Amino acid sequence: MNDGDVSRQIQQMVAFIRQEAEEKANEISVSAEEEFNIQKMQIVDWDKKKIKQDYDRKLKQVEVKKKIEYSMQLNASRIKFLQAQDDVVVAMKDAARKELLNVSSNRKTYKDLIQSLIVQSLLKLNEPSVVLRCREIDLTLVESVIEEAKRSYVTKSKLSVPKINIDRNVFLPPPPSNKDPNRPSCSGGVVLASQDGKIVFENTLDTRLDVIYRNKLPTIRKILYK
C-alpha cells in the first residue's frame, strides 16, 4: 500500500469518525432539547398549578369573607327589626298604663272596680283574716266599700265573714307623676295578704296590666307582624 492509499484510508476514517461525532452531537442536542422541553413543561405546569391553588385559596377567602359580612349584616338587621318590634310593644304597654289613670279618675267606676278587686283577692286568699294595703289617696274609698265587699265574698264563697285589717301605716306608692317619672308609682288597686304575711296577692292595676301583657304578648306580636 502506497502513501496515497494510506492517506485516503486515514481521511475516510477521519470522515467516518467526524460523521459519527456529528451524529452523536446531534443526538445529544436533540435529547437535551427534549429534556429541556419536558422540564420546562413540568415547571410551567407546576407554576400553573401553584397559581391556580393560590387563586382558589384567595377566592375561597373572599367567599368566606362575603359570607361573614352577609351574616353580620343579616344579624344586625334582625336585631334592628326585633328592637323595633320591642319598641312598638313597649310603647303600646306605656300607652295602656297611661290609660289606667283614667280608670281611677272616674270615681264611680273606680269605686266599683276597687270593690271587685277586694272580693277577688279575698276569694284567691280564702283566709279568715287578711291585711289590706291601698294607696293613701284611696283610703276613704276603700273604707266605703269594705262592708259590701265582705258581703259579696260571703255570698260567693259560702264562708264566714272575713276580718279585713286596713294597713294605715304602710301604703302603696302614689299615682305616676310626670314631674318624677322614675319614682315608684301605682295606678290603683289593692294588695291583700294573709295575717302572717306568708301569702300575698297583688291586685293592683299595674300588676294586672303586667299579667295581661305577658299573656297576650305572643298574640300582640302575631297581629302586629304577621
Secondary structure, DSSP 8 states (H G I E B T S, - for coil): --HHHHHHHHHHHHHHHHHHHHHHHHHHHHHHHHHHHHHHHHHHHHHHHHHHHHHHHHHHHHHHHHHHHHHHHHHHHHHHHHHHHHHHHHHHHHHHHHHHHHHHHSHHHHHHHHHHHHHHHHHHH--SEEEEEEBGGGHHHHHHHHHHHHHHHHHHH-----EEEE-SSS-B-----SSSTTS----SEEEEEETTSS-EEEEEHHHHHHHHHHHHHHHHHHHH--
